[in-house]
Amino acid sequence: MIGNRITYRTADGVRVPGTWRHAFIRNGDYFLTDLFIYADGLIDCWGLVTLEEFAEKLRRGWVATELPDGARVSAHDLAAWRFSEPRTWLTPELLLAEVRDTIDQLNGRPDSTDRCLAAVDAFLADRTEENRTAARAAYLGIPETQRHYALGDMDRKDWPLQVLVTGPGEHLDGAPGEPVTQEEYDDAIAYFEERARWITERPARVPADGPATPFAPAIHLYQSHFRKVPDDPGNTALRNDFPAPVPADGVTYPSVAHAYWALSTTDPDARAAIRDANTVYAARDIAAGASRRDGWEQARTAVMTALLRAKYTRHPAFARILLDTHDATLVYDDSDSGFWGDNGGRGRNWTGRLLELVRSELRAEQAGIALPEPAATEG
């Protein structure tokens, strides 16, 4: 299962999503490490390998599932020890099956559990022994380590599923003991019928305040170099270096970027030169040569937020352009800053995020929602 373990690698400028899990590598001694699994089917086990190459490393024990008593093991820069009465429930086949499922999950494809539940639905729609056999085979296709959680029911685990695919009079998965009774089988049928009703109603349940992800496609605000201000700037007007006078500390600056760099220093001469700079790049270079204001790194996000609010409050035409992005994710390029820019997925994209915040505030104003003003500090 992926859970919250989400990572990625960059390949040819494209983010490839992935996840990770613990594993042991046997390279002479044993090493506790992380096994990284990516959506494109590559696995990093001290080097990127294909799924077929990973299966071979499992077969040869490079990725170890057998842990011999007394073997030396270490976690780099953390600890070293020897195995003492080790117990493991993974085999090479089980680990490979779990990794295959993980790759399916990363790609949004049905994994072995999904395929099993689809086969169960087919059986419930047409209860022939042929369909039950197919459902049972699909259930046994789930890695054994995952079979207790296919239904996502922590109370009953997969007991109803096991009973359903086995059938009355048969033994669960060939296990010894009493066969499935008719009463147990009827309970399992009733469980799945109730589950089907719940699943049918579930799509009608939506978050009370709207979806978690945007409807509109992401918009990339590429870095621009203005020789002449265009008559119809489009989304270029959302750039901080686009000419749009904004006031800050009693002075009007030709753009958000000019004002930002001016406020980053207390040197009055540098601030005047930044205000008069012909380009944002010149303004930035002047600021780079001046001393930074104390606490600037901790204050800069609030400063940028205030400047963006000033820009879109004082320039309704630009506010309209921002609002026309609807709920799109705004991806902002800034070759000078991995803090303000996204920069091919390597930056934090704070400018894009703050533009989305200001856009939301403009929407609130349109909707007549009165936002509380910040309280004045005492003392």
C-alpha positions in Angstrom: 0.0 0.0 0.0 1.3 3.5 -0.8 -0.3 5.3 2.1 1.4 8.7 2.8 4.8 7.6 1.5 4.9 9.7 -1.7 8.0 10.7 -3.5 9.2 11.2 -7.1 12.2 11.3 -9.3 12.8 13.6 -12.3 13.4 11.9 -15.7 13.9 14.1 -18.7 12.3 17.0 -16.9 9.2 15.0 -16.0 8.2 14.1 -12.4 7.7 10.4 -12.0 5.7 9.6 -8.9 6.8 6.9 -6.5 6.8 5.5 -3.1 9.1 3.5 -0.8 9.2 0.7 1.6 11.9 -0.9 3.8 14.0 -3.8 2.5 17.3 -5.6 3.2 20.1 -5.6 0.6 22.6 -8.4 0.7 26.0 -7.2 -0.5 28.3 -9.4 1.5 26.6 -8.3 4.8 23.0 -7.2 5.0 21.9 -3.6 4.9 18.6 -2.1 5.9 17.6 0.4 3.3 14.6 1.9 1.4 13.3 0.3 -1.8 11.9 3.1 -4.1 9.2 2.0 -6.5 8.2 4.3 -9.4 5.1 4.5 -11.6 7.1 3.8 -14.8 8.1 0.4 -13.4 11.6 1.2 -12.3 12.8 0.2 -8.8 15.7 1.7 -7.0 17.5 -0.9 -4.9 20.9 0.6 -4.9 20.5 1.5 -8.5 17.5 1.8 -10.9 16.4 -1.5 -12.4 13.4 -2.7 -14.4 10.8 -5.0 -12.8 12.3 -8.0 -14.6 15.8 -7.1 -13.3 14.3 -6.6 -9.8 12.8 -10.1 -10.0 16.3 -11.4 -10.8 17.8 -9.5 -7.8 15.2 -11.1 -5.6 16.0 -14.6 -7.1 19.7 -14.1 -6.4 19.1 -12.7 -2.9 20.5 -9.2 -3.6 17.1 -8.0 -2.3 16.9 -10.3 0.7 13.8 -12.0 2.0 15.7 -14.7 3.9 17.5 -13.5 7.0 19.9 -16.0 8.4 20.5 -16.2 12.2 23.7 -14.6 13.2 24.2 -12.6 9.9 25.7 -9.1 10.2 23.4 -6.3 9.3 23.6 -2.5 9.5 21.7 0.7 8.8 24.0 3.3 7.3 25.1 5.9 9.9 22.6 4.6 12.4 23.4 1.1 13.8 24.9 -2.3 13.3 23.9 -5.6 14.7 23.4 -9.3 14.1 20.2 -11.2 13.3 19.0 -13.2 16.3 16.1 -15.6 15.7 14.9 -13.5 12.7 11.3 -14.0 11.4 10.2 -12.9 8.1 6.8 -13.4 6.3 8.0 -12.3 2.9 9.2 -14.6 0.1 10.7 -13.4 -3.2 7.3 -14.2 -4.9 5.3 -12.2 -2.3 7.5 -9.2 -2.4 7.5 -9.1 -6.2 3.7 -9.4 -6.2 3.4 -6.5 -3.7 5.7 -4.4 -5.9 3.6 -5.2 -9.0 0.5 -4.0 -7.0 2.3 -0.8 -6.0 3.1 0.0 -9.6 -0.5 -0.5 -10.6 -1.6 1.8 -7.7 0.8 4.5 -8.7 -0.7 4.5 -12.2 -4.3 4.4 -11.0 -4.7 0.9 -12.5 -6.7 -1.9 -10.8 -4.3 -3.9 -8.6 -4.8 -7.5 -7.5 -7.4 -6.5 -4.9 -9.4 -4.5 -7.4 -9.3 -7.3 -9.8 -10.6 -9.7 -7.1 -13.4 -7.4 -6.1 -14.4 -7.0 -9.8 -14.5 -10.8 -10.1 -16.7 -10.9 -7.0 -19.1 -8.4 -8.5 -19.3 -10.6 -11.6 -20.2 -13.6 -9.4 -22.8 -11.7 -7.4 -24.4 -10.6 -10.7 -24.4 -14.2 -12.1 -23.9 -16.8 -9.3 -22.5 -19.7 -11.3 -19.7 -22.0 -10.1 -17.6 -20.9 -13.0 -17.8 -17.2 -11.8 -17.1 -18.3 -8.2 -14.0 -20.2 -9.4 -12.8 -17.1 -11.2 -13.4 -15.0 -8.0 -11.6 -17.5 -5.9 -8.6 -17.5 -8.3 -8.6 -13.7 -8.2 -8.6 -13.8 -4.4 -5.7 -16.1 -4.3 -3.9 -13.8 -6.7 -3.8 -11.1 -4.0 -0.4 -11.3 -2.2 -1.0 -13.3 0.9 0.3 -10.5 3.1 -2.6 -8.3 1.8 -5.5 -10.7 1.9 -6.9 -9.6 5.2 -7.5 -6.1 4.0 -9.1 -6.4 0.6 -12.5 -5.2 1.9 -11.1 -2.3 3.9 -13.1 -3.5 6.9 -10.9 -3.5 10.0 -13.6 -5.2 12.1 -14.4 -8.2 9.9 -11.2 -8.2 7.9 -11.8 -10.4 4.7 -13.9 -13.1 6.4 -17.0 -12.4 4.2 -14.9 -12.4 1.1 -13.1 -15.7 2.0 -16.5 -17.3 2.7 -18.1 -16.0 -0.5 -15.3 -17.3 -2.8 -15.2 -20.6 -1.0 -18.9 -21.5 -1.0 -20.9 -23.7 1.4 -19.5 -27.1 2.2 -16.0 -26.2 1.1 -12.9 -25.5 3.2 -11.5 -21.9 3.3 -8.5 -21.8 0.9 -8.0 -25.6 1.4 -7.4 -25.1 5.1 -8.2 -27.9 7.6 -11.1 -27.5 10.0 -14.9 -27.2 9.5 -16.2 -26.3 6.1 -18.1 -23.2 5.4 -21.7 -23.5 6.7 -24.8 -22.4 4.8 -25.5 -19.8 7.6 -22.0 -18.4 7.2 -22.4 -18.2 3.4 -25.8 -16.5 3.7 -24.3 -13.9 6.1 -21.5 -13.3 3.6 -24.1 -12.7 0.8 -26.0 -10.3 3.0 -22.7 -8.5 3.8 -22.0 -8.0 0.1 -25.5 -6.8 -0.7 -25.3 -4.2 2.1 -21.8 -3.2 0.8 -23.2 -2.8 -2.7 -25.9 -0.4 -1.4 -23.3 1.6 0.5 -21.0 1.9 -2.6 -24.0 3.0 -4.7 -24.8 5.8 -2.3 -21.2 6.8 -1.7 -20.7 8.9 -5.0 -23.5 11.2 -3.8 -21.4 12.1 -0.7 -19.3 15.1 -1.5 -17.1 17.3 0.7 -19.3 19.9 2.4 -17.2 22.8 1.0 -16.3 21.5 -2.4 -13.7 19.2 -4.1 -10.2 18.7 -3.0 -8.6 19.2 -6.4 -9.1 21.9 -9.1 -11.4 21.4 -12.1 -9.4 23.7 -14.4 -6.1 22.5 -15.9 -2.9 23.9 -14.4 -1.6 27.2 -15.9 2.2 27.7 -16.3 3.4 31.3 -15.8 6.6 31.1 -17.7 9.4 33.6 -17.1 9.2 36.5 -19.6 11.4 39.2 -20.9 9.5 42.4 -21.7 10.9 44.6 -24.5 7.5 46.2 -25.0 4.4 45.9 -22.9 1.8 44.0 -24.9 -1.6 45.5 -25.4 -3.2 42.2 -24.5 -0.8 40.6 -22.0 -3.0 37.6 -21.1 -1.6 35.5 -18.2 1.7 37.3 -18.6 0.1 40.1 -16.5 0.2 37.7 -13.6 4.0 37.8 -13.5 5.5 39.9 -10.7 7.8 41.7 -13.1 4.9 42.8 -15.3 4.5 46.7 -15.2 1.8 47.4 -12.6 2.6 50.3 -10.2 2.1 49.4 -6.5 2.6 51.5 -3.4 4.8 50.3 -0.5 6.0 52.2 2.5 4.9 55.5 1.0 6.6 55.0 -2.3 5.1 53.8 -5.6 7.1 51.2 -7.4 6.8 50.2 -11.1 6.1 46.5 -10.3 5.6 44.0 -7.5 9.1 42.8 -8.1 10.6 46.3 -7.7 8.6 46.8 -4.5 9.6 43.4 -3.1 13.3 44.1 -3.6 13.1 47.6 -2.2 11.4 46.4 0.9 14.1 43.7 1.4 16.6 46.4 2.5 16.6 49.4 4.7 19.3 51.2 2.7 17.6 54.4 1.5 19.9 54.9 -1.5 19.5 51.3 -2.6 15.7 51.6 -2.3 15.7 54.8 -4.4 17.9 53.1 -7.0 15.6 50.0 -7.1 12.6 52.3 -7.6 14.2 53.9 -10.6 15.7 50.7 -12.1 14.7 50.2 -15.8 14.3 46.5 -15.4 13.5 44.0 -12.6 16.8 42.4 -13.2 18.6 45.7 -12.5 16.4 46.1 -9.4 17.4 42.7 -8.2 21.1 43.3 -8.8 20.9 46.5 -6.8 19.2 44.7 -3.9 21.8 41.9 -4.1 24.5 44.5 -3.4 22.7 45.9 -0.4 22.3 44.4 3.1 19.2 42.4 3.8 16.7 43.6 6.3 16.8 41.7 9.7 14.3 38.9 9.7 13.7 39.2 6.0 13.6 35.4 5.3 10.9 35.0 7.9 8.9 38.1 6.7 9.2 37.8 2.9 6.1 35.6 2.4 3.9 38.2 4.2 5.5 41.0 2.2 4.8 39.3 -1.1 1.2 38.6 0.0 0.6 42.2 0.7 2.2 43.4 -2.5 0.1 40.9 -4.6 -3.1 42.1 -2.8 -2.1 45.7 -3.6 -1.5 44.9 -7.3 -4.8 43.2 -7.9 -6.8 45.6 -5.8 -5.5 48.6 -7.7 -5.5 47.1 -11.2 -9.0 45.6 -11.9 -8.0 44.5 -15.4 -5.3 42.3 -14.0 -7.6 41.1 -11.3 -10.0 39.9 -14.0 -7.2 38.0 -15.7 -6.4 36.3 -12.4 -10.0 35.5 -11.8 -10.3 34.0 -15.3 -7.8 31.3 -14.2 -10.8 29.9 -12.3 -9.4 27.3 -9.8 -6.4 26.2 -11.8 -3.1 25.4 -10.1 -0.7 28.3 -11.0 2.8 27.1 -11.7 5.2 30.0 -11.5 8.8 30.0 -13.0 11.5 32.0 -11.3 15.0 31.1 -12.4 16.5 33.1 -9.5 14.6 31.5 -6.7 13.6 27.9 -5.8 11.5 29.4 -3.1 9.3 31.6 -5.3 9.3 29.5 -8.4 8.3 25.9 -9.3 11.2 25.5 -11.7 10.4 22.1 -13.2 9.2 20.7 -9.9 12.4 21.5 -8.0 11.1 24.7 -6.4 8.4 25.5 -3.8 6.2 27.6 -6.1 5.3 30.1 -3.3 4.4 32.8 -5.9 1.9 30.5 -7.6 0.4 29.5 -4.2 0.1 33.2 -3.1 -1.6 34.1 -6.4 -4.1 31.4 -5.8 -4.7 32.8 -2.3 -5.3 36.3 -3.6 -7.6 34.9 -6.3 -9.6 33.2 -3.6 -9.8 36.5 -1.7 -11.1 38.3 -4.9 -13.7 35.5 -5.2 -14.8 36.0 -1.6 -15.2 39.7 -2.3 -17.3 39.0 -5.4 -19.5 36.7 -3.3 -20.0 39.4 -0.7 -18.1 37.5 2.0 -16.7 40.0 4.6 -13.3 38.7 5.6 -12.1 39.7 9.1 -9.4 42.4 9.2 -6.2 41.6 11.1 -6.4 42.8 14.7 -4.0 45.6 15.7 -1.2 44.5 18.1 -1.1 46.0 21.5 1.8 47.7 23.1 
